[in-house]
Amino acid sequence: MGTVLAMIKQFIIAAALGAVAGCAPDGDKKSLSERLMYSSAPGFDHRNTLETANALAQSGAPALSIRVDKRAVNGVLFLLESNYGYQAFLSSDNSMIVLKDGGLAATRGLGWDLISSDVSTLRSALMQRPEERPYQRRYRHLNGEDHVTEIVVGCVLTRRGQRSITVDEKPLRTMLHQEKCSNAQVSFQNLYWISQSGAKIIQSRQWAGQGIGAIAIRRFD
């Protein structure tokens, strides 16, 4: 399964090139969204995602619980692959969430998907002192016409103080961070509940795009 994240990376590049070209290569009858989700990767068959997700659950793989508020959808996804800081989580209905250091890097199978986001600038902001220094983030999305669009937003990160959350029926102390991002067309905020050590995003609410809205994410490692 070591090629799944590599495949996603290849399609991120292909999507960006496709956005410039404005169309798929001649003779390619699959849409970009179809190629993103259903192209084969050695060791992983997208047609058997129910069996794969069940096997991951039975193996005790780390899991995410998610809620897409805009669609009132809940789900559980299991860790399929981890590589170079990226983690791909798979659901039984063939949806996928990709995180990097806890930041939302990509989605698949949700419609109007987040092709990629610039998570590195978020991580830098979480680590730097003092906070509230402005920075930029880039988001690439797949729109309803099967084209990739890119937006750039200016962001500011602030601490909102300590918060206690419940994980596996046990209280856990965290530090809540609020990220506010905007440009002339869009404005949104992300919330991150960080472990006391500052090493892990335990819980978050992250914007995935105007088509998806915010996704609430809770880790179960």
C-alpha positions as CSV (number, residue, x, y, z in Angstrom):
1,M,0.0,0.0,0.0
2,G,3.1,2.2,-0.1
3,T,2.0,3.8,-3.4
4,V,-1.3,5.3,-2.3
5,L,0.1,8.6,-1.0
6,A,2.6,8.7,-3.9
7,M,-0.4,8.3,-6.3
8,I,-2.2,11.2,-4.6
9,K,0.9,13.3,-4.9
10,Q,1.1,12.5,-8.6
11,F,-2.5,13.5,-9.1
12,I,-2.0,16.8,-7.2
13,I,0.7,17.6,-9.7
14,A,-1.5,16.4,-12.6
15,A,-4.4,18.4,-11.3
16,A,-2.3,21.6,-11.2
17,L,-1.1,20.9,-14.8
18,G,-4.7,20.2,-15.8
19,A,-5.9,23.5,-14.3
20,V,-3.3,25.3,-16.5
21,A,-4.2,23.3,-19.6
22,G,-8.0,23.5,-18.9
23,C,-8.7,19.9,-20.1
24,A,-7.6,16.3,-19.8
25,P,-5.2,14.8,-22.2
26,D,-6.6,13.6,-25.6
27,G,-8.1,10.2,-25.4
28,D,-8.6,10.3,-21.6
29,K,-12.3,9.7,-21.2
30,K,-12.2,9.7,-17.4
31,S,-12.9,13.0,-15.6
32,L,-10.3,14.3,-13.2
33,S,-12.4,13.4,-10.2
34,E,-12.6,9.8,-11.5
35,R,-8.9,9.6,-12.1
36,L,-8.2,11.0,-8.6
37,M,-10.4,8.3,-6.9
38,Y,-10.3,5.2,-9.1
39,S,-6.9,4.8,-10.7
40,S,-5.3,1.6,-9.6
41,A,-2.4,1.4,-7.1
42,P,-0.5,-1.8,-6.5
43,G,-1.8,-3.5,-3.4
44,F,-4.9,-1.5,-3.1
45,D,-8.2,-2.1,-4.9
46,H,-10.7,0.8,-4.6
47,R,-13.5,-1.7,-5.4
48,N,-13.0,-3.5,-2.1
49,T,-13.0,-0.5,0.3
50,L,-15.6,-2.0,2.6
51,E,-13.4,-5.1,3.1
52,T,-10.3,-3.0,3.4
53,A,-11.8,-0.7,6.0
54,N,-13.1,-3.6,8.0
55,A,-9.7,-5.2,8.0
56,L,-8.1,-2.0,9.1
57,A,-10.6,-1.7,12.0
58,Q,-10.0,-5.2,13.1
59,S,-6.3,-4.7,13.0
60,G,-6.6,-1.8,15.5
61,A,-5.4,0.8,13.1
62,P,-5.5,4.4,14.3
63,A,-8.9,6.0,13.4
64,L,-10.5,9.4,12.8
65,S,-14.1,10.3,13.6
66,I,-15.3,13.1,11.3
67,R,-18.4,15.3,10.8
68,V,-19.1,17.4,7.7
69,D,-21.4,20.0,9.2
70,K,-22.6,21.4,5.9
71,R,-23.9,18.0,4.9
72,A,-24.8,16.6,8.4
73,V,-22.6,13.6,7.6
74,N,-20.6,11.6,10.2
75,G,-18.0,8.9,9.5
76,V,-15.1,6.9,10.8
77,L,-12.0,6.4,8.8
78,F,-9.0,4.2,9.4
79,L,-5.3,4.8,8.8
80,L,-4.4,3.2,5.4
81,E,-0.9,4.6,4.9
82,S,1.6,6.9,6.5
83,N,4.5,8.4,4.6
84,Y,6.7,11.5,4.9
85,G,4.4,12.9,7.6
86,Y,1.3,12.4,5.5
87,Q,-1.4,10.0,6.8
88,A,-4.2,8.7,4.5
89,F,-7.4,7.6,6.3
90,L,-10.0,5.5,4.4
91,S,-13.7,5.0,5.1
92,S,-15.9,2.1,4.0
93,D,-17.6,4.2,1.4
94,N,-14.4,5.0,-0.4
95,S,-13.9,8.5,1.1
96,M,-10.4,9.5,2.1
97,I,-9.0,12.2,4.4
98,V,-5.2,13.0,4.2
99,L,-3.6,14.8,7.1
100,K,-0.1,16.1,7.5
101,D,1.0,16.7,11.1
102,G,-2.7,16.9,11.9
103,G,-3.4,19.6,9.3
104,L,-6.0,18.8,6.6
105,A,-4.0,18.2,3.4
106,A,-6.5,16.7,1.0
107,T,-9.9,15.0,0.7
108,R,-11.1,12.4,-1.8
109,G,-14.6,11.1,-2.5
110,L,-16.5,14.0,-0.9
111,G,-17.3,16.0,-4.0
112,W,-15.8,19.5,-4.6
113,D,-12.7,17.9,-3.1
114,L,-9.7,19.6,-1.5
115,I,-6.9,18.6,-3.9
116,S,-4.2,20.0,-1.6
117,S,-3.6,22.7,1.0
118,D,-0.4,24.3,2.2
119,V,-0.1,22.7,5.7
120,S,3.6,23.6,6.2
121,T,2.8,27.3,6.9
122,L,0.2,26.2,9.5
123,R,2.8,24.0,11.2
124,S,5.3,26.8,11.2
125,A,2.7,29.2,12.8
126,L,1.9,26.6,15.5
127,M,5.6,26.3,16.4
128,Q,6.6,30.0,16.2
129,R,6.7,32.5,19.1
130,P,5.3,35.1,19.4
131,E,2.1,34.2,17.5
132,E,-0.3,36.4,15.5
133,R,2.2,36.9,12.7
134,P,0.4,36.9,9.4
135,Y,1.2,34.2,6.8
136,Q,-0.4,32.7,3.7
137,R,-2.0,29.4,2.9
138,R,-2.9,28.0,-0.5
139,Y,-5.9,25.7,-1.2
140,R,-6.6,23.8,-4.4
141,H,-10.1,22.5,-5.1
142,L,-11.9,20.5,-7.7
143,N,-15.0,22.5,-8.8
144,G,-18.3,21.3,-10.3
145,E,-16.9,21.6,-13.8
146,D,-14.0,19.2,-13.0
147,H,-11.4,21.9,-13.0
148,V,-8.9,22.7,-10.3
149,T,-9.0,26.2,-8.8
150,E,-6.6,27.8,-6.4
151,I,-7.1,30.4,-3.7
152,V,-4.6,32.1,-1.5
153,V,-5.7,33.4,1.9
154,G,-3.9,35.5,4.5
155,C,-4.1,33.8,8.0
156,V,-3.4,34.7,11.6
157,L,-3.1,32.1,14.4
158,T,-3.9,33.0,18.1
159,R,-4.1,31.0,21.3
160,R,-7.5,30.8,23.0
161,G,-6.3,29.1,26.2
162,Q,-6.4,25.7,27.8
163,R,-9.3,23.4,27.1
164,S,-10.3,20.0,28.5
165,I,-11.7,17.5,26.0
166,T,-12.7,13.9,26.4
167,V,-10.9,11.2,24.4
168,D,-11.7,7.5,25.0
169,E,-13.9,8.6,27.9
170,K,-10.9,10.2,29.6
171,P,-10.3,14.0,30.1
172,L,-7.4,15.4,28.2
173,R,-5.9,18.9,28.7
174,T,-5.2,20.7,25.4
175,M,-4.3,24.2,24.2
176,L,-6.9,25.6,21.8
177,H,-5.6,27.6,18.8
178,Q,-7.8,29.6,16.4
179,E,-6.7,30.3,12.8
180,K,-8.5,33.0,10.9
181,C,-8.0,33.2,7.2
182,S,-9.5,35.5,4.5
183,N,-9.1,37.1,1.1
184,A,-11.5,39.4,-0.9
185,Q,-13.8,36.5,-1.7
186,V,-13.8,34.1,1.3
187,S,-13.4,34.2,5.1
188,F,-13.2,31.2,7.5
189,Q,-11.7,30.0,10.7
190,N,-10.1,26.8,11.8
191,L,-9.8,25.5,15.4
192,Y,-7.0,23.2,16.7
193,W,-6.9,21.4,20.1
194,I,-3.2,20.7,20.6
195,S,-1.7,18.3,23.1
196,Q,0.1,19.9,26.1
197,S,3.4,18.9,24.6
198,G,2.5,20.8,21.4
199,A,3.4,17.7,19.4
200,K,0.0,16.6,18.2
201,I,-3.3,18.0,17.0
202,I,-5.8,15.9,18.9
203,Q,-9.0,17.5,17.6
204,S,-9.7,20.1,15.0
205,R,-12.3,21.8,12.9
206,Q,-10.8,22.6,9.5
207,W,-12.2,24.3,6.4
208,A,-12.0,22.1,3.3
209,G,-13.5,24.5,0.8
210,Q,-16.7,26.3,-0.1
211,G,-18.3,23.1,-1.5
212,I,-17.5,21.0,1.6
213,G,-17.4,23.5,4.4
214,A,-15.8,22.7,7.7
215,I,-14.8,19.1,8.8
216,A,-14.6,18.3,12.5
217,I,-11.9,15.7,13.1
218,R,-11.1,13.7,16.2
219,R,-8.1,11.3,16.4
220,F,-8.2,7.9,18.1
221,D,-4.6,6.6,18.1
